[in-house]
Amino acid sequence: MGSPAGGPEAVEGRAVKRLKVTFKRPQARVGTDAKSEEQPVESTAFDALAEEASRNFEIMDDADVGIVKEDTFTFLDLKLKPDHRNRPVWVTPDRRVFLESFSPLYRQAYDFLIAIAEPVSRPQCIHEYMLTAHSLYAAVSIGLNAETIVKVLDRLSKVSVSKELVQFVKQTTQNCGKLKLVIQDNRFLLESPFPGVLREIVEDEVIARAVKDKERLARILGSGEVGTRQAQGDTGFIVRKDVGSGSVAAEITAIDLGGDDVAAGEAEEDAGGVTHAIEILPSMIEHVKQRCLPGSGSLNYPILEEYDFQNDKMNPDLVMELKPTAKLRSYQQKSLSKMFSNGRARSGVIVLPCGAGKSLTGVAAASRVKKSVLCLCLNSVSVDQWRHQFLLWTNLQEHQVSKFTAENKQMFSSDAGVLVTTYSMLTHEGRRSEEASRILREMQSKEWGLMLLDEVHVVPAETFRKVIAIVKSHCKLGLTATLVREDNLIDHLNFLIGPKLYEANWLDLVSQGYLANVQCAEVWCEMTKEFFAEYLKKENRRRRELLYVMNPIKFMTCQFLIEYHEQHRRDKVIVFSDNIFALREYALKLRRPFIYGATTHNERTRILHHFKHSNEVNTIFISRVGDNSIDIPEANVIIQIASHAGARRQEAQRLGRILRPKQSMVAGSGKGEFNAFFYSLVSKDTQEMYYSTKRQQFLIDQGYSFKVITGLLDSMDAAEKSQLCYSKRDDQINLLTKILVAGEAEQGDEVLTTDKEQAVQQEAPTVARRNVSSLAGLSGARGLSYLEYSTGASSSATAAGAAARKPKKGNPNRERHFLFKYRKRFQK
């Protein structure tokens, strides 16, 4: 509807309609009644939703604007500051923060926001962040406090920070950072600069059982005769000197707004003082950390885990230095500064994109600690790569860097060294060889200075999280490129490993030349008439995935892209397929090598070596084993023909295989020019299109965009198209027949150990599946019949054989067993 002449402002005394958007005030979950959260949904749930929607989105008159409930917010209340053009951030009452990436203060503002908030979406111009309890916990872990966070946010924001947001920050951070778990002189010390807080903690039943010195505990609680000493001022705790919080907080809050002094002095460096501590039993560490987690029913005192490695005289030092050729980039230095800001090593997670140098960051952290290092990887190929990284960037000798895998069971002979192994080698519950058992016992009896966890996003899985309890380590550093899981267990890393210390922006590294500029494309492939008819049949519902993966049009599109990039661009191509049937059919038909779970380590290494260094192998097919921890810097083209449903992390991990900068790239150049290509082949009008949209969400949040390509093969003439596989209808019918007769075991995707994360937290029991079958099918004899042929004694060969078997009359006991020699005698 059109507005009256002169606009709404010119009309007096008339009710003007306008949209009012409201937001619920964040309410603390502490003390929430658990019963109220589990009420069943009644039949009037739809009416309740409609009523809630009408309250949150309603058209109101000017006269009704003043009638605003206390539990709602509106954007109408956000007033711009006079100098808002000079400020790069919008802070809304619902804890969201928007950053203008084109602002001159973008770099300083980004370093601050990534330390206090979780990134939600980071496209090219506007970034969105969310303030959460976990993000504020991570901010406190590097030395920030509530006052500093609020003041810097207010300086950066175009609008005033709401009182509700200030209250949320203060309530969330009031207990963060007051407790630390320090390992010193091989003792686990729970320390705090506030003796009252520590006394409150040890009064808890679980924490009291974890205290090692019961006599000291009694003195702290003031029981018996020792209570008189406490009344006289003796707290009973171990008194130590605090090293302070370091200078990282001051560095990331030193922002100059051109005359407005945000001031580096706002975040004063903690000079250190006296801290109080109490010793905890090593076997109770996990229970103590779990008990202190924030939330209902817990103590709400998150524990920071630090390692005073400089004063550790019990564990032997490892003479380990970086070579002069190891040059750390700016973002790598920032991530390490968050870890070592106060002279101690903080446990936590560093998030860097694939190809951004996570391995060098981990090696640099190990060279700073200078203690024994345990490095955990996903597979044996990544074990070899990590061992190579330690030998490449440090002065360690080969005998000081060992690997513990199924093929190579080694342990360094010196007092300190580096051991690289896999998660599965530690969590295996079956029988082990004598040598493997001996090395595992030695690993468990040793105190490791640093535990490096590559692809740390797999640790929350039910199988891999056991490594935290199996091996005792003073400091844990997790490395990953995709801090996302489909089972929503990624927040468990805050308890298992530690808070997120740093996260780099993908597009920033692309613009700086540290990562390749990738063109992402989604290629739509029409389904053939015969394949689509079978896809729609109800009885083929278990074969639908294989039908749209083996779509002949998709097969021809894949072959066209491979030949184009091999012949015209001289590129190195990787084709991914989760479906093993399709992987084998594609690779054998196109005569290319393929790698999957059953491929031996030697063959896998040989194929990858030829792919990297030989011009004869320019394309390889690989299954899900190539999603993580495989370093192939030569590859610059990815073709995805089959994926794991809507897994966002898998899409990003596969893109990471081609993110390493190419030799032709120069820092800051090539802007707008693509030197790497990511193709996702999708069969139209199938379920694959839905999965593809969901999978791309993580990359879209990182700023990438997918270009949709349709009719890729339409420009080819008939002669060129006839050269492609399955271009003839007869070949397509034969392929369809082969798919329909394939067993269910051949049609499924490859199942890896990490897939167990999808089954975690599923409350519903597994439903039994009933199939109509026959006894012949169960025995493997379907389609076979039993025929009996007559073996009469008329044939000469049979008669001769019978005569040969007949015993001689002269010696009746000659060929009999000794147990039957006297049988006839007893029969008589």
ZAMARGU-4260 file (C-alpha; in steps of 0.2 Angstrom, whole numbers, plus 5000, padded with zeros to 4 digits):
<rodrens>
0) 5000/5000/5000 | 5006/5017/4996 | 5009/5030/5010 | 5000/5047/5011 | 5006/5062/5002
5) 5020/5070/5010 | 5026/5054/5019 | 5022/5048/5036 | 5031/5062/5045 | 5019/5075/5037
10) 5004/5067/5043 | 4998/5073/5061 | 4985/5064/5072 | 4985/5049/5061 | 4990/5032/5067
15) 5005/5026/5057 | 5009/5008/5055 | 5026/5001/5057 | 5035/4985/5059 | 5042/4981/5076
20) 5055/4967/5078 | 5057/4961/5096 | 5070/4949/5104 | 5068/4940/5120 | 5080/4944/5134
25) 5093/4931/5137 | 5089/4922/5153 | 5102/4913/5163 | 5101/4894/5163 | 5108/4892/5181
30) 5095/4886/5192 | 5082/4882/5179 | 5069/4869/5184 | 5073/4854/5174 | 5055/4848/5174
35) 5049/4864/5166 | 5061/4860/5151 | 5054/4843/5148 | 5035/4846/5147 | 5027/4836/5134
40) 5020/4845/5119 | 5001/4847/5120 | 4989/4848/5106 | 4988/4867/5108 | 5007/4869/5103
45) 5002/4876/5087 | 4992/4890/5095 | 5006/4894/5107 | 5018/4896/5093 | 5006/4907/5084
50) 5003/4917/5099 | 5022/4919/5101 | 5024/4924/5083 | 5011/4938/5085 | 5020/4945/5100
55) 5037/4945/5092 | 5031/4952/5075 | 5016/4964/5075 | 5011/4980/5067 | 5008/4993/5080
60) 5001/5011/5080 | 5011/5025/5086 | 5001/5026/5102 | 5006/5008/5106 | 5024/5011/5104
65) 5027/5016/5122 | 5018/5000/5128 | 5033/4988/5127 | 5035/4973/5138 | 5051/4972/5149
70) 5056/4956/5142 | 5058/4962/5124 | 5070/4972/5113 | 5067/4982/5098 | 5079/4989/5085
75) 5070/5006/5086 | 5079/5008/5103 | 5097/5007/5095 | 5103/5025/5093 | 5118/5029/5082
80) 5133/5038/5089 | 5137/5054/5081 | 5154/5047/5075 | 5147/5030/5070 | 5155/5031/5053
85) 5172/5029/5061 | 5167/5014/5071 | 5167/4996/5062 | 5155/4986/5073 | 5136/4984/5077
90) 5132/4977/5093 | 5114/4971/5096 | 5105/4967/5112 | 5103/4948/5107 | 5122/4946/5108
95) 5125/4947/5090 | 5140/4957/5083 | 5141/4963/5065 | 5158/4969/5058 | 5161/4979/5043
100) 5176/4971/5034 | 5179/4986/5023 | 5183/4997/5038 | 5200/5004/5041 | 5200/4996/5058
105) 5194/4979/5052 | 5211/4970/5057 | 5211/4977/5075 | 5193/4974/5077 | 5194/4956/5070
110) 5208/4951/5082 | 5197/4957/5097 | 5180/4949/5091 | 5188/4932/5087 | 5194/4932/5105
115) 5178/4935/5113 | 5164/4929/5101 | 5160/4914/5090 | 5160/4917/5071 | 5143/4913/5063
120) 5145/4919/5045 | 5160/4929/5037 | 5155/4934/5019 | 5165/4947/5010 | 5158/4963/5017
125) 5149/4960/5033 | 5154/4947/5047 | 5142/4940/5060 | 5148/4935/5077 | 5139/4928/5092
130) 5143/4931/5111 | 5142/4914/5120 | 5147/4907/5136 | 5160/4897/5129 | 5167/4911/5119
135) 5168/4922/5134 | 5176/4908/5143 | 5190/4907/5130 | 5192/4926/5131 | 5195/4925/5150
140) 5208/4911/5147 | 5219/4923/5138 | 5218/4937/5151 | 5203/4947/5146 | 5190/4952/5159
145) 5172/4958/5159 | 5176/4977/5161 | 5188/4976/5146 | 5177/4967/5135 | 5162/4979/5138
150) 5173/4995/5136 | 5181/4989/5120 | 5164/4984/5113 | 5157/5001/5117 | 5172/5010/5109
155) 5170/4999/5093 | 5151/4999/5092 | 5141/5012/5081 | 5127/5010/5095 | 5128/5010/5113
160) 5130/4993/5121 | 5114/4988/5130 | 5113/4985/5149 | 5106/4967/5146 | 5122/4963/5136
165) 5133/4970/5149 | 5124/4960/5162 | 5126/4944/5152 | 5145/4947/5150 | 5148/4950/5168
170) 5137/4936/5174 | 5145/4924/5162 | 5163/4929/5166 | 5162/4932/5185 | 5168/4914/5189
175) 5179/4911/5173 | 5198/4911/5176 | 5196/4910/5195 | 5202/4892/5195 | 5217/4884/5186
180) 5224/4867/5184 | 5243/4867/5184 | 5254/4852/5183 | 5270/4856/5192 | 5283/4844/5199
185) 5272/4830/5193 | 5258/4836/5204 | 5241/4842/5198 | 5237/4858/5208 | 5221/4866/5208
190) 5225/4884/5211 | 5216/4901/5213 | 5221/4918/5218 | 5205/4919/5229 | 5206/4908/5244
195) 5187/4910/5247 | 5183/4902/5230 | 5195/4888/5232 | 5188/4884/5249 | 5170/4884/5242
200) 5176/4872/5229 | 5184/4859/5241 | 5168/4859/5251 | 5160/4850/5237 | 5159/4831/5240
205) 5166/4826/5223 | 5181/4839/5224 | 5184/4833/5242 | 5186/4815/5237 | 5199/4821/5224
210) 5210/4830/5236 | 5226/4820/5239 | 5231/4827/5257 | 5216/4824/5268 | 5224/4832/5283
215) 5226/4848/5273 | 5208/4847/5268 | 5203/4845/5286 | 5213/4861/5291 | 5205/4870/5276
220) 5188/4866/5282 | 5192/4870/5300 | 5187/4853/5307 | 5195/4846/5324 | 5210/4854/5332
225) 5216/4862/5316 | 5201/4873/5315 | 5209/4884/5328 | 5224/4887/5316 | 5213/4892/5302
230) 5204/4905/5314 | 5221/4912/5317 | 5223/4916/5298 | 5231/4900/5291 | 5220/4896/5276
235) 5229/4879/5274 | 5232/4880/5256 | 5249/4879/5247 | 5254/4897/5244 | 5263/4900/5227
240) 5268/4915/5217 | 5257/4919/5202 | 5265/4923/5186 | 5251/4934/5179 | 5240/4933/5164
245) 5253/4940/5151 | 5252/4954/5138 | 5240/4946/5125 | 5225/4955/5132 | 5233/4972/5131
250) 5239/4969/5113 | 5222/4964/5106 | 5213/4978/5115 | 5225/4992/5109 | 5214/5000/5096
255) 5216/5018/5090 | 5199/5026/5084 | 5208/5042/5079 | 5207/5052/5094 | 5196/5041/5104
260) 5207/5033/5117 | 5202/5015/5118 | 5217/5013/5126 | 5229/4999/5128 | 5229/5004/5146
265) 5211/4998/5148 | 5217/4980/5149 | 5231/4981/5162 | 5243/4967/5162 | 5242/4956/5178
270) 5259/4958/5186 | 5256/4942/5196 | 5254/4940/5215 | 5251/4926/5228 | 5240/4911/5223
275) 5233/4897/5233 | 5233/4879/5228 | 5229/4861/5233 | 5234/4845/5226 | 5222/4834/5216
280) 5223/4815/5213 | 5228/4811/5195 | 5214/4798/5194 | 5201/4811/5198 | 5206/4825/5186
285) 5192/4822/5173 | 5179/4821/5187 | 5185/4838/5194 | 5184/4846/5177 | 5167/4839/5174
290) 5161/4845/5191 | 5167/4863/5188 | 5159/4865/5171 | 5146/4879/5170 | 5128/4874/5170
295) 5114/4868/5181 | 5119/4856/5194 | 5138/4860/5192 | 5149/4872/5202 | 5150/4885/5187
300) 5169/4888/5190 | 5177/4883/5173 | 5195/4877/5175 | 5209/4884/5165 | 5223/4871/5161
305) 5241/4877/5161 | 5258/4870/5161 | 5273/4878/5170 | 5285/4870/5158 | 5299/4882/5162
310) 5300/4876/5180 | 5297/4858/5177 | 5313/4850/5183 | 5306/4832/5185 | 5303/4828/5166
315) 5319/4828/5155 | 5321/4842/5142 | 5321/4839/5123 | 5334/4849/5114 | 5323/4855/5100
320) 5325/4871/5090 | 5317/4877/5074 | 5328/4879/5059 | 5332/4896/5052 | 5321/4891/5036
325) 5305/4889/5047 | 5297/4906/5045 | 5281/4909/5055 | 5267/4919/5047 | 5258/4933/5056
330) 5243/4923/5060 | 5253/4908/5066 | 5263/4920/5078 | 5246/4926/5085 | 5239/4909/5088
335) 5255/4904/5098 | 5255/4920/5107 | 5238/4916/5114 | 5245/4899/5120 | 5261/4906/5128
340) 5256/4923/5134 | 5260/4922/5152 | 5275/4910/5151 | 5265/4895/5153 | 5257/4883/5140
345) 5238/4884/5139 | 5228/4869/5133 | 5216/4874/5119 | 5212/4873/5101 | 5219/4882/5086
350) 5208/4883/5071 | 5217/4887/5054 | 5211/4883/5036 | 5218/4868/5027 | 5235/4872/5019
355) 5238/4887/5031 | 5252/4878/5041 | 5244/4869/5055 | 5258/4857/5056 | 5271/4870/5057
360) 5261/4879/5071 | 5261/4862/5081 | 5279/4860/5078 | 5283/4877/5084 | 5273/4875/5100
365) 5283/4859/5103 | 5299/4868/5101 | 5294/4881/5113 | 5289/4868/5127 | 5305/4857/5124
370) 5298/4842/5132 | 5292/4825/5126 | 5279/4826/5112 | 5265/4814/5108 | 5257/4818/5091
375) 5240/4809/5087 | 5234/4808/5069 | 5220/4799/5060 | 5229/4787/5049 | 5246/4780/5045
380) 5249/4792/5030 | 5247/4807/5041 | 5259/4799/5053 | 5272/4799/5040 | 5268/4817/5035
385) 5270/4823/5054 | 5286/4814/5056 | 5293/4822/5040 | 5287/4839/5047 | 5297/4837/5063
390) 5312/4832/5054 | 5310/4846/5041 | 5307/4861/5053 | 5318/4856/5068 | 5335/4850/5072
395) 5329/4833/5079 | 5338/4818/5072 | 5328/4803/5065 | 5331/4792/5080 | 5322/4805/5091
400) 5306/4805/5081 | 5298/4788/5081 | 5281/4782/5075 | 5269/4769/5082 | 5258/4761/5069
405) 5253/4744/5064 | 5267/4742/5052 | 5281/4751/5062 | 5281/4749/5081 | 5295/4761/5087
410) 5299/4770/5103 | 5313/4783/5105 | 5327/4776/5116 | 5332/4793/5124 | 5324/4801/5139
415) 5314/4813/5128 | 5308/4813/5111 | 5294/4814/5099 | 5281/4799/5096 | 5269/4800/5081
420) 5254/4788/5081 | 5236/4786/5077 | 5220/4788/5088 | 5216/4770/5084 | 5232/4763/5090
425) 5228/4770/5108 | 5210/4766/5108 | 5211/4748/5101 | 5202/4736/5113 | 5207/4720/5105
430) 5222/4709/5107 | 5239/4717/5104 | 5256/4710/5100 | 5269/4709/5114 | 5279/4723/5106
435) 5264/4734/5104 | 5258/4731/5122 | 5276/4735/5129 | 5276/4752/5119 | 5258/4756/5125
440) 5263/4753/5144 | 5278/4764/5142 | 5267/4778/5134 | 5255/4776/5149 | 5269/4777/5162
445) 5277/4792/5154 | 5272/4810/5157 | 5271/4819/5141 | 5275/4838/5140 | 5264/4841/5125
450) 5250/4831/5116 | 5247/4837/5099 | 5229/4832/5092 | 5228/4833/5073 | 5210/4835/5067
455) 5204/4838/5084 | 5186/4838/5079 | 5186/4819/5080 | 5190/4818/5098 | 5172/4820/5105
460) 5168/4804/5096 | 5164/4790/5108 | 5179/4780/5103 | 5193/4793/5101 | 5189/4803/5117
465) 5197/4789/5127 | 5214/4795/5123 | 5213/4809/5135 | 5212/4797/5149 | 5224/4784/5142
470) 5239/4796/5141 | 5245/4808/5154 | 5250/4825/5146 | 5254/4842/5154 | 5247/4852/5140
475) 5235/4848/5125 | 5235/4857/5109 | 5221/4853/5096 | 5223/4858/5078 | 5209/4858/5065
480) 5202/4867/5050 | 5183/4864/5053 | 5177/4866/5071 | 5160/4858/5067 | 5152/4842/5070
485) 5135/4835/5064 | 5131/4827/5081 | 5133/4844/5091 | 5147/4837/5102 | 5159/4850/5096
490) 5157/4860/5113 | 5164/4845/5122 | 5181/4851/5116 | 5180/4865/5129 | 5180/4851/5143
495) 5191/4838/5134 | 5205/4849/5127 | 5202/4867/5132 | 5195/4883/5125 | 5197/4890/5107
500) 5213/4900/5107 | 5213/4907/5089 | 5203/4905/5073 | 5209/4913/5056 | 5198/4919/5043
505) 5199/4910/5026 | 5196/4924/5014 | 5209/4935/5023 | 5222/4922/5020 | 5216/4921/5002
510) 5218/4939/4999 | 5235/4939/5007 | 5241/4925/4995 | 5243/4912/5009 | 5229/4901/5001
515) 5224/4897/4984 | 5209/4906/4976 | 5196/4893/4973 | 5182/4893/4961 | 5168/4883/4968
520) 5155/4876/4956 | 5140/4865/4957 | 5137/4855/4941 | 5119/4849/4938 | 5118/4833/4929
525) 5101/4827/4921 | 5096/4810/4925 | 5093/4798/4910 | 5075/4792/4908 | 5079/4774/4912
530) 5089/4778/4928 | 5076/4791/4934 | 5062/4778/4932 | 5071/4766/4943 | 5075/4780/4955
535) 5056/4783/4958 | 5051/4765/4961 | 5047/4761/4979 | 5056/4745/4979 | 5073/4753/4974
540) 5073/4765/4989 | 5089/4757/4995 | 5097/4759/4978 | 5093/4777/4976 | 5110/4783/4981
545) 5119/4772/4969 | 5107/4777/4955 | 5110/4795/4956 | 5129/4793/4959 | 5130/4781/4944
550) 5120/4792/4933 | 5127/4791/4915 | 5126/4810/4913 | 5136/4812/4929 | 5149/4799/4923
555) 5151/4808/4906 | 5153/4825/4915 | 5166/4818/4926 | 5176/4811/4912 | 5174/4828/4902
560) 5181/4838/4917 | 5195/4826/4920 | 5201/4826/4902 | 5199/4845/4900 | 5210/4849/4916
565) 5223/4835/4911 | 5225/4840/4893 | 5222/4858/4892 | 5228/4865/4909 | 5240/4851/4915
570) 5231/4850/4932 | 5232/4837/4945 | 5214/4831/4949 | 5207/4821/4964 | 5190/4813/4962
575) 5181/4810/4978 | 5168/4796/4981 | 5161/4789/4997 | 5152/4775/4988 | 5165/4761/4985
580) 5155/4753/4971 | 5155/4770/4961 | 5173/4773/4966 | 5178/4756/4958 | 5167/4758/4943
585) 5173/4775/4939 | 5191/4772/4941 | 5192/4755/4932 | 5182/4762/4917 | 5193/4778/4916
590) 5209/4768/4920 | 5214/4778/4934 | 5221/4772/4951 | 5210/4773/4966 | 5213/4772/4985
595) 5200/4767/4998 | 5200/4759/5016 | 5206/4742/5011 | 5221/4749/5001 | 5237/4744/5009
600) 5249/4757/5016 | 5263/4753/5004 | 5251/4754/4989 | 5243/4770/4995 | 5260/4778/4998
605) 5266/4772/4980 | 5250/4780/4972 | 5252/4796/4981 | 5271/4797/4976 | 5267/4795/4958
610) 5253/4807/4959 | 5265/4820/4966 | 5280/4818/4956 | 5275/4809/4940 | 5267/4816/4924
615) 5260/4799/4920 | 5247/4799/4935 | 5237/4816/4935 | 5221/4809/4942 | 5217/4798/4956
620) 5201/4792/4964 | 5200/4792/4982 | 5187/4788/4995 | 5183/4795/5012 | 5201/4791/5018
625) 5207/4806/5009 | 5196/4819/5018 | 5208/4822/5032 | 5227/4822/5035 | 5233/4819/5018
630) 5245/4832/5011 | 5244/4833/4992 | 5250/4851/4988 | 5251/4847/4970 | 5232/4845/4968
635) 5222/4860/4962 | 5206/4852/4955 | 5193/4842/4966 | 5178/4833/4958 | 5166/4826/4970
640) 5154/4813/4963 | 5147/4805/4979 | 5147/4812/4997 | 5142/4808/5015 | 5124/4815/5015
645) 5124/4833/5022 | 5141/4833/5031 | 5147/4851/5031 | 5164/4847/5038 | 5168/4834/5024
650) 5164/4848/5011 | 5176/4859/5019 | 5190/4846/5022 | 5189/4841/5003 | 5190/4859/4998
655) 5206/4860/5009 | 5215/4847/4999 | 5218/4861/4985 | 5219/4877/4996 | 5238/4876/4997
660) 5246/4891/4987 | 5252/4886/4970 | 5270/4890/4964 | 5263/4903/4952 | 5255/4913/4966
665) 5263/4929/4973 | 5257/4937/4989 | 5244/4950/4986 | 5242/4946/4967 | 5230/4936/4957
670) 5215/4944/4964 | 5200/4938/4955 | 5210/4925/4946 | 5206/4907/4951 | 5220/4894/4951
675) 5210/4880/4959 | 5194/4872/4955 | 5181/4863/4966 | 5167/4854/4957 | 5152/4845/4965
680) 5142/4835/4953 | 5124/4833/4957 | 5110/4823/4949 | 5095/4835/4946 | 5078/4831/4954
685) 5085/4819/4967 | 5089/4819/4985 | 5107/4823/4982 | 5102/4842/4978 | 5095/4844/4996
690) 5111/4836/5003 | 5122/4847/4992 | 5114/4863/4999 | 5116/4858/5017 | 5134/4853/5014
695) 5139/4870/5007 | 5133/4879/5022 | 5149/4879/5031 | 5159/4885/5016 | 5146/4899/5012
700) 5148/4905/5030 | 5167/4906/5027 | 5163/4918/5012 | 5164/4906/4998 | 5151/4906/4984
705) 5145/4891/4973 | 5142/4894/4954 | 5129/4883/4947 | 5133/4876/4930 | 5119/4867/4919
710) 5120/4859/4903 | 5139/4857/4903 | 5139/4843/4889 | 5126/4852/4878 | 5140/4862/4868
715) 5148/4846/4863 | 5144/4839/4846 | 5139/4821/4843 | 5156/4815/4838 | 5164/4822/4853
720) 5150/4815/4865 | 5152/4798/4857 | 5169/4797/4863 | 5163/4797/4881 | 5159/4782/4892
725) 5141/4777/4893 | 5136/4789/4879 | 5126/4775/4870 | 5110/4769/4877 | 5115/4750/4876
730) 5129/4754/4888 | 5118/4764/4900 | 5105/4749/4900 | 5120/4737/4904 | 5126/4748/4918
735) 5108/4750/4925 | 5106/4731/4925 | 5123/4729/4935 | 5117/4741/4948 | 5100/4733/4950
740) 5108/4715/4953 | 5121/4722/4965 | 5120/4716/4983 | 5116/4728/4997 | 5134/4726/5004
745) 5141/4732/4987 | 5130/4748/4986 | 5134/4756/5003 | 5146/4770/5008 | 5163/4766/5016
750) 5162/4766/5035 | 5176/4773/5044 | 5180/4773/5063 | 5175/4792/5064 | 5158/4788/5058
755) 5153/4783/5076 | 5151/4801/5080 | 5135/4801/5070 | 5127/4787/5081 | 5132/4796/5098
760) 5118/4803/5108 | 5105/4794/5098 | 5092/4790/5111 | 5080/4780/5100 | 5085/4761/5099
765) 5090/4754/5083 | 5074/4747/5073 | 5076/4729/5067 | 5074/4728/5048 | 5065/4713/5041
770) 5068/4706/5024 | 5059/4692/5015 | 5072/4679/5010 | 5075/4660/5009 | 5086/4647/5017
775) 5095/4645/5001 | 5099/4664/5001 | 5105/4663/5019 | 5117/4649/5015 | 5124/4658/4999
780) 5116/4645/4988 | 5103/4657/4979 | 5102/4652/4961 | 5110/4635/4963 | 5103/4618/4963
785) 5109/4601/4970 | 5111/4587/4957 | 5115/4569/4960 | 5123/4558/4947 | 5122/4539/4947
790) 5139/4530/4950 | 5135/4512/4945 | 5149/4499/4946 | 5147/4495/4928 | 5161/4506/4923
795) 5178/4498/4922 | 5186/4513/4931 | 5174/4511/4946 | 5176/4492/4946 | 5195/4494/4946
800) 5194/4507/4961 | 5182/4495/4971 | 5194/4481/4968 | 5209/4491/4974 | 5200/4496/4989
805) 5195/4478/4994 | 5206/4470/5007 | 5216/4454/5002 | 5209/4438/5009 | 5227/4432/5014
810) 5229/4445/5027 | 5212/4452/5033 | 5219/4464/5046 | 5231/4472/5035 | 5222/4489/5031
815) 5211/4490/5047 | 5213/4501/5061 | 5220/4493/5077 | 5204/4496/5086 | 5195/4485/5074
820) 5207/4471/5072 | 5197/4459/5083 | 5179/4465/5079 | 5174/4449/5070 | 5181/4438/5085
825) 5170/4447/5097 | 5155/4446/5085 | 5156/4427/5085
</rodrens>
